[in-house]
Amino acid sequence: MKYYLIAGEASGDLHASHLMAALKREDPHAEFRFYGGDMMTAVGGTCVQHYRTMAYMGFIEVIAHLRPILNNMKNCQCDILDWQPDALILIDYPSFNLKIAKFVKQQLGIPVYYYISPKLWAWKEYRIKDIRRYVDMVYSILPFEVDYYRRHNYKINYVGNPTVDELAVRSHAHETFAQFIQTQHLPDKPIIALLAGSRKAEIRRNLPRMIEAAKVFTNYQLVIAGAPGIAPETYAPYLACGNVRVVYDATYRLLAQSSAAVVTSGTATLEAALLHVPQVVCYAMPGGKLVYELFKRWLKVRYVSLVNLIADSNVVTELLVHQCTAERISDELNYLLYDRDVHERIMRGYSEVEQRLGAPGAPQRAAQDIVALLRK
């Protein structure tokens, strides 16, 4: 069968690639065409457009790039019509994907599946109407989403979380600290990991504060996890301080060897939790306290980080908008590094998160269901 997939950012590329591999195991004749990235390309099929040309963040950036966004939409619609797939599979990226779902349902009437739901439970709840109209099945990767969708009379399928799968089969799982610093050419000092996000705008806002906060811990070296698709020159200005370095294609390895982490809110918070790394979660935004108050009113949930959302408790500290200062981050790092009670409390919370996520197998369970539904 022919599967058309759309992933609009680095994490979507990763998760979609594993789903594609699982689909190939269930359907040996599977053909793929997609908007995505290098990891999907490595599985096979035709990459129509790379996500790097689609990753616009925030209202201002979207308005500034409105013409290419509309062109991307039109080109995608035309490409789907030309190729005539048996199914459309969407991976997060709701502003683009829900419009494509509507178009495909109206023009082709083929099944539309959503792998990794839009975060309706956090904001833009009105999108549930489009999910009901244009999406045949949502494959959830967050356990708390099931109750949310049920309250809206929409049945979804929780298949597990792909980050659990990715960590279960990760390379270098048994790597020692000595081996890691040798292969990455790092000095023999304990590490504070800095994960500043996967987009340039996030990096510009968060990384300077992270470095300023962490550099006071002179017994530690600061190591940035280079994000996929972000060129080295983006990080170059931040390496002037001799205690700051960057590693690429080694985020899991870095976290596994770190004493603590400063993490921009997103999937990385869950990765740090599953690797048992104490963390403080940051999300800097312009606008100060006023924006923060509006942000709180806009959000439908008590927490922002996936760790706290899954545990439904305050496992890790979240420093958002005006709270995200170098001084506050530094204070939290001090607790993470030197307060054993704080460390043990966080580890207990991480155990609860692992239990709620369940066993590996998310991509395979989703692929099995998709293929079974299509064969019916």
C-alpha positions as CSV (number, residue, x, y, z in Angstrom):
1,M,0.0,0.0,0.0
2,K,1.0,3.6,-0.5
3,Y,1.5,5.8,2.6
4,Y,1.8,9.6,2.5
5,L,3.4,11.0,5.7
6,I,3.9,14.6,6.9
7,A,6.3,15.6,9.7
8,G,7.2,19.2,10.1
9,E,10.1,19.2,12.6
10,A,13.1,17.1,13.9
11,S,11.2,15.1,16.5
12,G,8.5,14.3,14.0
13,D,11.1,13.1,11.5
14,L,12.5,10.7,14.2
15,H,9.1,9.3,15.3
16,A,7.9,9.0,11.7
17,S,11.0,7.1,10.7
18,H,10.3,4.4,13.3
19,L,6.6,4.2,12.3
20,M,7.7,3.7,8.7
21,A,10.1,0.9,9.6
22,A,7.3,-0.7,11.6
23,L,4.9,-0.3,8.6
24,K,7.4,-2.1,6.4
25,R,7.4,-5.0,8.8
26,E,3.6,-5.2,8.7
27,D,3.3,-4.4,5.0
28,P,6.4,-5.6,3.0
29,H,5.0,-3.8,-0.1
30,A,4.7,-0.5,1.6
31,E,5.6,2.6,-0.5
32,F,6.3,6.0,1.2
33,R,6.2,9.6,0.0
34,F,6.6,12.3,2.6
35,Y,7.3,15.7,3.9
36,G,10.0,15.0,6.5
37,G,13.7,14.7,7.0
38,D,16.8,12.6,6.8
39,M,15.7,9.9,9.2
40,M,12.6,9.2,7.2
41,T,14.7,9.3,4.0
42,A,17.0,6.6,5.5
43,V,14.0,4.2,5.9
44,G,13.1,4.6,2.2
45,G,10.7,6.4,-0.1
46,T,10.6,9.9,-1.6
47,C,11.1,13.0,0.5
48,V,9.1,15.7,-1.3
49,Q,10.2,18.5,1.0
50,H,12.5,18.7,4.1
51,Y,11.1,19.9,7.4
52,R,13.9,22.5,7.7
53,T,12.0,24.6,5.0
54,M,8.8,24.4,7.1
55,A,9.8,25.0,10.7
56,Y,8.4,28.5,11.4
57,M,7.8,29.3,15.1
58,G,5.6,32.0,16.6
59,F,3.0,34.5,15.2
60,I,5.6,37.0,13.8
61,E,7.7,34.4,12.1
62,V,4.6,32.8,10.5
63,I,3.3,36.1,9.2
64,A,6.8,36.9,7.8
65,H,6.9,33.6,5.9
66,L,3.2,33.4,5.0
67,R,3.8,33.1,1.2
68,P,6.2,30.1,1.4
69,I,3.9,28.5,4.0
70,L,0.9,28.8,1.6
71,N,3.1,27.5,-1.3
72,N,4.1,24.5,0.8
73,M,0.4,23.8,1.5
74,K,-0.6,24.0,-2.2
75,N,2.4,21.9,-3.3
76,C,1.6,19.3,-0.8
77,Q,-2.1,19.1,-1.8
78,C,-1.1,18.8,-5.5
79,D,1.5,16.1,-4.7
80,I,-1.0,14.0,-2.7
81,L,-3.6,14.2,-5.5
82,D,-1.0,13.2,-8.1
83,W,0.3,10.2,-6.1
84,Q,-3.1,8.9,-4.9
85,P,-2.0,7.3,-1.6
86,D,-4.0,4.6,0.2
87,A,-3.7,6.5,3.5
88,L,-2.4,9.8,5.0
89,I,-0.4,9.7,8.2
90,L,0.1,12.9,10.1
91,I,2.8,13.5,12.8
92,D,2.0,16.4,15.1
93,Y,2.5,19.8,13.3
94,P,-1.2,20.6,13.6
95,S,-1.4,24.1,11.9
96,F,-0.3,22.5,8.6
97,N,-1.5,18.9,9.0
98,L,-5.1,19.6,10.0
99,K,-5.6,21.7,6.8
100,I,-4.1,18.8,4.8
101,A,-6.4,16.4,6.6
102,K,-9.5,18.4,5.6
103,F,-8.3,18.7,2.0
104,V,-7.6,14.9,1.7
105,K,-10.9,13.9,3.2
106,Q,-12.9,16.2,0.9
107,Q,-10.9,15.4,-2.2
108,L,-9.9,11.8,-1.9
109,G,-11.9,10.3,1.0
110,I,-9.0,8.1,2.0
111,P,-8.3,7.2,5.7
112,V,-6.4,9.8,7.7
113,Y,-4.4,8.7,10.8
114,Y,-2.7,10.9,13.3
115,Y,0.4,9.6,15.0
116,I,1.3,11.9,17.9
117,S,-1.7,14.0,18.6
118,P,-1.8,17.8,18.5
119,K,-1.7,19.2,22.1
120,L,-5.4,20.1,22.2
121,W,-5.4,19.6,25.9
122,A,-3.0,22.5,26.3
123,W,-4.3,25.1,23.8
124,K,-6.5,25.5,20.7
125,E,-9.1,23.1,22.0
126,Y,-11.3,24.0,19.1
127,R,-9.2,21.8,16.9
128,I,-11.0,18.8,18.3
129,K,-13.8,19.6,15.8
130,D,-11.4,19.1,12.9
131,I,-10.1,15.9,14.4
132,R,-13.6,14.5,14.6
133,R,-14.4,15.5,11.0
134,Y,-11.2,14.6,9.2
135,V,-9.2,12.1,11.2
136,D,-10.2,8.4,11.3
137,M,-7.9,7.5,14.3
138,V,-5.5,9.2,16.6
139,Y,-2.6,7.1,17.9
140,S,-1.7,8.7,21.2
141,I,1.7,8.6,22.8
142,L,0.7,10.3,26.1
143,P,-1.4,8.3,28.5
144,F,-3.3,11.3,29.9
145,E,-4.6,12.1,26.4
146,V,-7.0,9.2,26.5
147,D,-9.3,10.7,29.2
148,Y,-9.2,14.1,27.5
149,Y,-10.4,12.7,24.1
150,R,-13.0,10.5,25.8
151,R,-14.5,13.7,27.4
152,H,-14.9,15.0,23.9
153,N,-16.5,11.7,22.7
154,Y,-13.6,10.7,20.5
155,K,-12.1,7.3,20.8
156,I,-8.3,7.2,20.5
157,N,-5.7,4.5,20.7
158,Y,-2.9,4.9,23.3
159,V,0.0,2.9,21.8
160,G,2.8,3.8,24.2
161,N,5.5,6.4,23.9
162,P,8.1,6.1,21.1
163,T,10.8,7.7,23.3
164,V,10.6,4.6,25.5
165,D,11.3,2.6,22.3
166,E,14.2,4.8,21.2
167,L,15.9,4.6,24.5
168,A,15.4,0.9,24.8
169,V,17.4,0.3,21.6
170,R,19.8,3.2,21.8
171,S,23.4,2.7,20.9
172,H,26.1,3.1,23.6
173,A,23.7,2.1,26.3
174,H,26.5,0.6,28.4
175,E,29.0,3.4,27.6
176,T,31.1,4.6,30.6
177,F,31.8,8.2,31.4
178,A,35.5,7.7,30.5
179,Q,34.5,6.3,27.1
180,F,32.1,9.1,26.4
181,I,34.5,12.0,27.1
182,Q,37.3,10.2,25.2
183,T,35.2,9.8,22.0
184,Q,33.8,13.3,22.3
185,H,37.1,14.9,23.1
186,L,35.9,16.4,26.4
187,P,37.9,17.1,29.5
188,D,37.6,14.8,32.6
189,K,35.1,16.9,34.5
190,P,31.5,16.1,35.5
191,I,28.9,17.4,33.0
192,I,25.9,19.8,33.1
193,A,24.0,19.2,29.9
194,L,22.3,22.1,28.1
195,L,19.4,21.3,25.8
196,A,18.2,24.6,24.4
197,G,15.6,23.4,21.9
198,S,15.5,22.3,18.3
199,R,14.7,25.7,16.6
200,K,17.0,28.7,16.2
201,A,14.6,31.0,18.0
202,E,14.4,28.7,21.0
203,I,18.2,28.5,21.1
204,R,18.7,32.3,20.9
205,R,16.3,32.8,23.8
206,N,17.3,30.0,26.1
207,L,20.9,29.1,25.6
208,P,22.5,32.4,26.8
209,R,20.6,32.2,30.1
210,M,21.5,28.5,30.5
211,I,25.2,29.2,30.1
212,E,25.2,32.2,32.4
213,A,23.4,30.2,35.1
214,A,25.6,27.1,34.8
215,K,29.0,28.6,34.4
216,V,29.2,29.5,38.1
217,F,29.6,25.7,38.8
218,T,33.3,25.7,38.0
219,N,33.7,22.1,39.0
220,Y,31.5,21.1,36.0
221,Q,31.9,21.4,32.3
222,L,28.9,22.7,30.2
223,V,28.0,20.6,27.2
224,I,25.4,21.6,24.7
225,A,23.4,19.0,22.9
226,G,23.5,20.0,19.2
227,A,20.0,19.8,17.8
228,P,19.4,18.0,14.5
229,G,19.3,20.3,11.5
230,I,21.0,23.2,13.4
231,A,24.3,24.2,11.8
232,P,27.4,24.4,14.0
233,E,27.7,28.2,13.3
234,T,24.5,28.7,15.3
235,Y,26.3,27.5,18.4
236,A,29.7,29.1,17.7
237,P,29.0,32.4,19.5
238,Y,28.2,30.6,22.7
239,L,31.5,28.7,22.8
240,A,33.7,31.7,23.6
241,C,33.8,30.7,27.3
242,G,36.3,27.9,27.4
243,N,34.1,25.8,29.7
244,V,31.3,25.4,27.1
245,R,31.4,22.7,24.4
246,V,28.9,21.2,22.0
247,V,28.3,17.6,20.9
248,Y,26.3,16.4,17.9
249,D,24.2,13.3,17.3
250,A,24.8,12.2,20.9
251,T,21.9,13.7,23.0
252,Y,21.1,10.4,24.7
253,R,24.8,9.6,25.3
254,L,25.3,13.1,26.8
255,L,22.3,12.9,29.1
256,A,23.3,9.5,30.3
257,Q,26.6,10.9,31.4
258,S,25.4,14.1,32.9
259,S,25.1,15.1,36.6
260,A,22.2,17.5,35.8
261,A,20.5,19.1,32.8
262,V,18.9,22.4,31.9
263,V,16.2,21.6,29.4
264,T,14.0,23.7,27.1
265,S,10.4,22.3,27.5
266,G,9.6,19.6,24.9
267,T,10.4,15.9,24.3
268,A,13.9,16.4,25.8
269,T,12.3,16.7,29.2
270,L,11.0,13.2,28.9
271,E,14.3,11.9,27.5
272,A,16.1,13.3,30.6
273,A,13.5,11.7,32.9
274,L,13.8,8.3,31.3
275,L,17.6,8.5,31.6
276,H,17.2,9.5,35.2
277,V,18.9,12.9,34.9
278,P,17.8,15.6,37.4
279,Q,16.7,18.6,35.4
280,V,15.3,22.1,35.5
281,V,12.9,23.0,32.7
282,C,13.1,26.4,31.0
283,Y,11.2,28.3,28.4
284,A,12.2,31.9,27.9
285,M,9.8,34.2,26.0
286,P,9.8,37.9,25.5
287,G,7.2,40.0,27.2
288,G,7.8,39.5,30.9
289,K,5.2,38.9,33.6
290,L,2.3,40.2,31.5
291,V,3.0,37.6,28.8
292,Y,3.3,35.0,31.6
293,E,-0.1,35.9,33.0
294,L,-1.7,35.7,29.6
295,F,0.2,32.4,28.9
296,K,-1.3,30.9,32.1
297,R,-4.8,32.0,31.2
298,W,-4.4,30.6,27.7
299,L,-3.1,27.2,28.8
300,K,-5.6,24.6,29.8
301,V,-3.1,22.6,31.9
302,R,-1.3,23.1,35.2
303,Y,2.1,22.1,33.8
304,V,4.2,22.6,30.6
305,S,6.8,19.8,30.8
306,L,5.8,16.3,29.7
307,V,7.4,14.9,32.9
308,N,5.0,16.8,35.1
309,L,2.0,16.4,32.8
310,I,2.4,12.6,32.7
311,A,3.1,12.3,36.5
312,D,0.3,14.9,37.2
313,S,2.5,16.4,39.8
314,N,5.3,18.9,40.2
315,V,8.3,16.5,39.7
316,V,10.6,19.0,38.1
317,T,10.8,22.8,38.4
318,E,9.5,24.8,35.4
319,L,10.8,28.3,34.9
320,L,8.7,30.0,32.3
321,V,8.9,33.4,30.6
322,H,10.0,36.0,33.2
323,Q,10.9,33.3,35.7
324,C,13.5,31.9,33.3
325,T,16.4,34.0,34.6
326,A,20.1,32.9,35.0
327,E,19.7,33.4,38.8
328,R,16.7,31.2,39.1
329,I,18.2,28.5,36.9
330,S,21.4,28.6,38.9
331,D,19.5,28.2,42.2
332,E,17.7,25.1,40.8
333,L,20.9,23.6,39.6
334,N,22.4,24.0,43.0
335,Y,19.5,21.9,44.4
336,L,19.9,19.3,41.7
337,L,23.6,18.9,42.2
338,Y,23.9,19.1,46.0
339,D,20.5,18.4,47.7
340,R,20.0,14.7,48.1
341,D,16.4,15.0,49.2
342,V,15.5,16.9,46.0
343,H,17.4,14.3,43.9
344,E,15.5,11.4,45.5
345,R,12.2,13.1,45.1
346,I,12.8,13.7,41.4
347,M,13.8,10.1,40.9
348,R,10.6,8.9,42.6
349,G,8.7,11.1,40.2
350,Y,10.6,9.7,37.2
351,S,9.7,6.1,38.3
352,E,6.0,7.1,38.2
353,V,6.4,8.5,34.7
354,E,8.0,5.3,33.5
355,Q,5.2,3.2,35.0
356,R,2.5,5.3,33.3
357,L,4.2,5.3,29.9
358,G,4.3,1.5,29.8
359,A,6.4,-0.9,27.8
360,P,8.2,-0.3,24.4
361,G,6.4,-1.1,21.2
362,A,4.6,2.2,20.3
363,P,5.5,2.4,16.5
364,Q,4.8,-1.3,16.0
365,R,1.4,-1.2,17.8
366,A,0.4,1.8,15.7
367,A,1.6,0.2,12.4
368,Q,-0.3,-3.1,13.2
369,D,-3.5,-1.2,13.7
370,I,-3.1,1.0,10.6
371,V,-2.4,-1.9,8.3
372,A,-5.2,-4.0,9.9
373,L,-7.7,-1.1,9.3
374,L,-6.6,-0.6,5.7
375,R,-6.9,-4.3,4.9
376,K,-10.4,-4.3,6.1
